[in-house]
């Protein structure tokens, strides 16, 4: 029977790229794409099916626990969960930031990951070889100015992955955390700067090759497809131009 992979936040960027790769012939998963935007996940699912893969799209808000539980009840089987839904909202200082932005980031990054993981843990264990991927960030380890709310949320998501790995010791489930650095996608920086394209573009100014969604998806699929006894606890991935959170080589 074909294994099933659930990907949250699969309407664009890293989530969509991961779904496409997991559904490919090499990995061979039936992928279940979830996100709030029906048209976007439908389009990704149609692309996968056109390329010979198996996919279905399910509208889901990971912050709505009742909806998450209903989704889990309808699923039946789950071998892989990729907790990718997340995002950053605002770049104000701690002194000037809006608590509503912090709350929204905590809800989607931390509680969203908690909701879906709790709901799908029974079928993941029942699969006999389950894998949970948490899409973290280098922000989960190093603070930076203007990133307080996002840094706090990603620290929380890192704590979920680390704690869950301890608590599932002895169970047939791996817990993998992927922590990307600078990744250029169509929406992440644009959402963070509330649609200001100039500010979003400035994040990547002078960086010849920031990471792409496909780069991260390639790493995610590689970790998932390791032999069952191999757990990649934490994988930090940055572009060569980014030596650290505050050390980025930019060409003039």
C-alpha positions in Angstrom: 0.0 0.0 0.0 1.3 3.5 -0.9 2.6 5.4 2.1 0.9 8.7 2.9 2.6 12.0 3.7 0.7 15.1 5.0 2.2 18.5 4.4 0.9 21.6 6.1 1.3 25.0 4.5 1.5 23.3 1.1 0.0 26.0 -1.0 3.3 27.6 -1.9 7.0 27.8 -1.2 8.7 25.1 0.8 5.5 23.2 1.4 4.5 23.0 -2.2 8.0 22.0 -3.3 8.2 19.3 -0.6 4.8 17.9 -1.7 5.9 17.7 -5.3 9.2 15.9 -4.4 7.5 13.5 -2.0 5.0 12.5 -4.7 7.7 11.9 -7.3 8.7 8.5 -8.5 11.8 8.4 -6.3 10.0 8.9 -3.0 6.6 7.6 -4.1 4.2 9.0 -1.5 0.6 9.8 -1.8 0.7 13.4 -0.6 -2.1 15.2 1.3 -1.7 18.9 0.8 -3.2 21.2 3.5 -3.4 24.9 3.6 -6.1 27.6 3.9 -6.1 28.6 0.2 -8.1 26.1 -1.7 -7.2 27.3 -5.2 -3.5 27.2 -4.5 -3.4 23.6 -3.0 -5.7 22.4 -5.7 -3.3 23.7 -8.3 -0.3 22.0 -6.7 -2.3 18.7 -6.4 -3.3 19.0 -10.1 0.4 19.5 -11.1 1.4 16.4 -9.1 -1.3 14.3 -10.7 -0.3 15.6 -14.2 3.2 14.4 -13.5 2.0 10.9 -12.6 1.9 11.3 -8.8 -0.8 10.8 -6.3 -2.2 13.8 -4.4 -5.2 15.3 -2.7 -5.9 18.7 -1.4 -7.6 19.5 1.9 -8.4 23.0 3.1 -7.1 23.3 6.7 -6.3 26.0 9.2 -3.8 24.4 11.6 -4.8 26.9 14.3 -8.4 25.5 14.3 -8.1 22.5 16.6 -11.6 21.2 15.8 -10.9 21.3 12.1 -7.5 19.6 12.6 -9.2 16.8 14.6 -11.9 16.3 11.9 -9.2 16.2 9.2 -7.2 13.6 11.2 -10.3 11.4 11.7 -11.0 11.5 7.9 -7.5 10.6 7.0 -7.1 7.0 8.1 -3.4 6.5 7.4 -0.4 8.7 7.9 3.3 7.7 7.5 4.9 11.1 7.3 3.9 14.5 8.7 5.7 17.6 7.5 4.8 20.5 9.8 5.6 23.3 7.4 2.8 25.9 8.1 4.2 29.0 9.7 5.3 32.5 9.0 6.6 35.8 10.3 4.5 38.9 10.7 6.2 42.3 11.2 9.7 43.4 11.8 9.3 45.9 14.6 11.4 46.1 17.7 10.2 44.4 20.9 9.4 47.9 22.2 7.2 48.8 19.2 5.8 45.5 18.0 2.1 44.6 18.1 1.3 41.8 20.5 -1.3 40.6 18.0 1.5 39.8 15.6 3.3 37.8 18.3 0.1 35.9 19.1 -0.5 35.1 15.4 3.1 33.8 15.0 2.8 31.7 18.1 -0.6 30.3 17.0 0.6 29.1 13.6 4.2 28.2 14.2 3.9 26.6 17.7 0.2 25.7 18.4 -0.3 24.8 14.8 2.5 22.3 14.9 1.2 21.0 18.3 -2.3 20.6 17.0 -1.5 18.6 13.9 1.2 16.5 15.6 -1.1 15.5 18.4 -4.0 14.7 16.0 -1.8 12.6 13.7 0.4 10.9 16.3 -1.8 7.8 16.7 -1.7 6.9 12.9 2.0 7.8 12.8 2.7 5.3 15.6 0.4 2.7 14.1 2.2 2.9 10.8 5.2 1.2 12.4 7.6 3.6 10.8 6.4 7.1 11.2 8.3 10.4 10.6 7.5 13.8 11.9 9.3 16.8 10.3 9.3 20.1 12.0 10.2 23.1 9.8 12.1 25.3 12.2 14.6 28.1 11.4 18.0 29.3 12.4 15.8 31.9 14.2 15.1 29.1 16.7 18.7 29.4 17.9 19.9 33.0 17.4 18.0 36.2 18.1 18.2 39.2 15.9 16.9 42.8 15.9 13.4 43.1 14.7 12.7 39.4 14.9 11.6 39.0 18.5 8.2 37.5 17.9 9.4 35.1 15.2 12.5 34.2 17.1 10.3 33.4 20.2 7.9 31.3 18.0 10.7 29.3 16.4 12.4 28.7 19.7 9.0 27.2 20.8 8.8 25.0 17.7 12.4 23.8 18.3 11.3 22.9 21.9 8.4 20.8 20.6 10.7 18.8 18.3 13.4 18.2 21.0 10.9 17.3 23.7 8.8 15.1 21.4 11.9 13.1 20.3 12.6 12.3 24.0 9.0 11.4 24.8 8.7 9.1 21.7 11.9 7.2 22.5 11.1 3.5 22.0 8.2 4.3 19.6 8.5 3.7 15.8 8.5 7.4 15.0 11.4 9.7 14.0 11.4 13.4 14.8 13.4 15.5 12.4 13.9 19.3 12.6 15.0 21.2 9.6 16.3 24.7 10.4 16.8 26.9 7.2 18.7 30.1 7.1 18.2 32.6 4.2 15.6 31.1 1.8 14.1 33.2 -0.9 10.5 32.3 -1.6 7.7 34.2 -3.3 5.8 35.1 0.0 7.8 34.8 3.2 9.5 38.2 3.3 6.6 39.8 1.5 4.2 38.7 4.2 6.6 39.7 6.9 6.8 43.3 5.5 3.1 43.5 4.9 3.3 43.5 1.1 6.2 46.0 0.9 8.1 44.6 -2.1 11.1 47.0 -1.7 11.7 46.0 1.9 11.2 42.3 1.0 13.7 42.5 -1.8 16.2 44.3 0.4 16.6 41.1 2.5 18.3 39.4 -0.4 20.0 42.4 -2.0 23.5 41.5 -3.2 23.2 37.8 -2.3 24.0 35.9 -5.4 22.3 32.6 -4.5 20.1 32.5 -1.5 18.5 29.1 -0.9 15.3 28.3 -2.7 12.2 26.3 -1.7 13.5 23.4 -3.9 16.8 23.4 -1.9 14.9 22.9 1.3 12.5 20.4 -0.2 15.4 18.3 -1.4 16.8 18.2 2.1 13.4 17.3 3.7 12.9 14.4 1.3 16.5 13.2 1.9 15.9 13.0 5.6 12.6 11.3 5.3 14.0 8.7 2.9 16.9 7.6 5.1 16.7 4.0 6.4 14.2 3.7 9.2 16.8 3.4 11.9 18.5 6.7 10.9 17.1 9.8 12.5 18.5 13.2 11.4 17.7 15.0 14.7 18.5 18.5 13.5 19.8 19.8 10.1 20.8 23.5 9.8 21.0 24.6 6.1 22.1 28.0 4.9 23.3 29.4 1.6 27.1 29.6 1.3 26.8 33.4 1.4 25.4 33.2 4.9 28.0 32.2 7.5 25.8 33.1 10.4 22.6 35.0 11.2 24.4 38.3 11.1 27.2 37.4 8.6 26.0 37.5 5.0 28.2 38.2 2.0 26.6 40.7 -0.3 28.0 41.7 -3.7 28.0 45.4 -4.5 
